[in-house]
Amino acid sequence: MFDEYTGAELAEGVEIERRLGVRLGLEPPRYCVQCGRRMVVQVVPDGWWARCSRHGAIDSPMHEQR
């Protein structure tokens, strides 16, 4: 597993301190949680979508359900 905002590999039990924009839900994820690759991100007026070249796309409504 990888951090969706930094791309860093996550160690079990280690918590990452998030920037304020991330904590407030204002920033979309930039990295794929499955492979750590940088994603293509598009911000639109009603949300955002992000696409990993290997694992497909996610959008803001899907992300909120997690």
Backbone bond lengths (Angstrom), bond angles and torsions (degrees), N, CA, C in turn:
res aa  C-N    CA-C-N  psi(-1)  N-CA   C-N-CA  omega(-1)  CA-C   N-CA-C  phi
1 M - - - 1.449 - - 1.532 109.58 -
2 F 1.318 113.92 145.08 1.454 120.94 -179.26 1.525 109.67 -126.54
3 D 1.326 115.92 152.80 1.460 121.00 177.06 1.520 109.01 -71.72
4 E 1.318 117.05 131.61 1.459 121.18 -175.79 1.522 114.12 -76.88
5 Y 1.318 117.94 -8.83 1.466 120.90 -179.56 1.522 113.31 -109.48
6 T 1.348 117.72 -22.64 1.463 120.58 -179.60 1.524 113.23 -119.00
7 G 1.326 117.37 -21.50 1.455 121.17 -177.14 1.512 113.50 83.27
8 A 1.326 117.63 0.07 1.464 121.44 -179.46 1.527 110.61 -73.30
9 E 1.331 114.92 143.93 1.460 119.04 177.33 1.525 108.77 -70.16
10 L 1.328 115.64 134.88 1.459 120.75 -176.72 1.519 110.76 -92.32
11 A 1.315 114.88 131.41 1.460 121.16 174.38 1.525 107.25 -94.33
12 E 1.311 116.04 144.43 1.462 120.22 -178.15 1.526 110.84 -64.02
13 G 1.334 115.68 131.42 1.448 121.34 178.10 1.521 115.46 85.68
14 V 1.335 117.79 -6.78 1.460 121.43 -179.89 1.520 108.78 -95.56
15 E 1.319 115.70 128.10 1.459 120.51 -179.55 1.528 109.94 -102.89
16 I 1.325 116.66 137.05 1.458 122.23 -178.87 1.520 109.15 -99.47
17 E 1.324 115.92 134.91 1.461 119.80 176.90 1.529 108.57 -79.56
18 R 1.320 116.05 126.07 1.468 122.26 -176.50 1.521 111.34 -94.61
19 R 1.345 115.52 148.28 1.463 120.75 172.71 1.517 108.99 -67.14
20 L 1.315 116.70 160.27 1.455 122.34 -176.38 1.525 112.22 -59.02
21 G 1.330 118.39 -43.78 1.463 121.35 -179.73 1.518 112.95 -60.26
22 V 1.321 116.40 -36.53 1.465 121.64 177.62 1.519 109.62 -69.38
23 R 1.333 116.79 -45.78 1.469 120.57 -179.40 1.525 111.75 -62.03
24 L 1.330 117.24 -33.21 1.460 120.60 179.62 1.528 112.55 -83.12
25 G 1.320 117.68 -4.53 1.459 121.10 179.85 1.517 113.81 78.90
26 L 1.331 117.25 22.92 1.459 121.19 -177.15 1.529 113.54 -92.64
27 E 1.329 117.80 -14.23 1.454 121.32 -177.98 1.523 110.60 -113.17
28 P 1.327 117.43 135.94 1.466 119.62 175.00 1.524 110.03 -78.33
29 P 1.327 117.44 159.01 1.461 119.67 175.16 1.524 109.92 -66.28
30 R 1.304 117.65 147.96 1.470 122.71 -177.91 1.527 113.04 -113.02
31 Y 1.337 117.26 -14.54 1.464 121.29 -176.73 1.521 110.29 -128.57
32 C 1.326 116.09 147.50 1.463 122.38 178.03 1.525 109.21 -71.55
33 V 1.332 117.26 132.15 1.465 120.76 -179.97 1.522 112.07 -73.79
34 Q 1.333 117.62 -19.06 1.460 120.79 -178.44 1.525 112.94 -85.97
35 C 1.344 117.20 -38.05 1.465 119.27 -175.27 1.530 114.16 -124.71
36 G 1.324 118.89 -11.52 1.457 121.58 178.55 1.518 114.79 81.03
37 R 1.339 117.18 4.57 1.463 120.11 178.79 1.522 110.90 -74.48
38 R 1.321 115.25 149.64 1.463 121.14 176.07 1.526 107.90 -68.53
39 M 1.332 116.84 135.06 1.462 121.80 -179.09 1.529 110.72 -101.20
40 V 1.322 115.25 157.81 1.457 122.13 170.47 1.523 106.09 -81.30
41 V 1.336 117.88 124.14 1.464 122.14 -175.50 1.521 109.41 -121.58
42 Q 1.316 116.27 134.44 1.462 122.16 175.65 1.516 108.71 -126.01
43 V 1.332 116.23 122.66 1.458 121.55 176.92 1.520 107.72 -96.19
44 V 1.322 116.51 128.22 1.463 123.11 -179.82 1.528 108.23 -120.94
45 P 1.333 118.65 165.59 1.465 120.17 -176.16 1.528 115.43 -55.18
46 D 1.315 118.00 -32.46 1.464 119.87 -177.43 1.526 113.68 -105.34
47 G 1.338 118.57 17.12 1.456 121.10 178.73 1.511 112.29 152.73
48 W 1.338 116.79 -139.48 1.450 122.71 -179.85 1.519 109.12 -160.00
49 W 1.334 115.99 165.01 1.454 121.91 168.58 1.522 107.67 -138.62
50 A 1.317 116.46 153.10 1.456 122.31 179.43 1.525 108.08 -138.69
51 R 1.351 115.93 143.16 1.462 119.76 -177.14 1.531 110.50 -132.34
52 C 1.331 114.94 126.26 1.462 122.10 172.75 1.527 107.03 -93.38
53 S 1.317 116.96 136.98 1.467 120.11 -179.02 1.525 112.46 -65.14
54 R 1.322 118.05 -20.66 1.463 121.72 -178.93 1.524 114.03 -104.22
55 H 1.332 118.04 -31.44 1.464 120.61 -170.56 1.517 115.52 -117.46
56 G 1.315 117.98 6.66 1.455 120.32 174.49 1.513 114.58 90.33
57 A 1.322 115.24 -162.93 1.465 121.89 -171.09 1.527 112.32 -110.19
58 I 1.325 113.70 155.70 1.459 122.68 172.91 1.527 105.76 -139.80
59 D 1.325 116.33 149.53 1.467 119.20 177.11 1.521 109.65 -129.21
60 S 1.319 116.77 173.71 1.464 120.50 -174.02 1.532 113.40 -59.05
61 P 1.349 121.07 -41.62 1.470 118.28 177.15 1.539 112.80 -62.70
62 M 1.333 117.69 -37.87 1.469 120.79 178.30 1.525 110.11 -66.05
63 H 1.317 117.01 -40.01 1.466 122.18 -177.71 1.520 111.11 -66.48
64 E 1.310 118.07 -37.38 1.457 122.18 -179.82 1.527 111.83 -67.37
65 Q 1.323 117.68 -26.49 1.467 121.63 -179.77 1.528 112.16 -73.61
66 R 1.341 117.66 -21.62 1.465 121.09 -178.15 1.479 112.74 -73.29
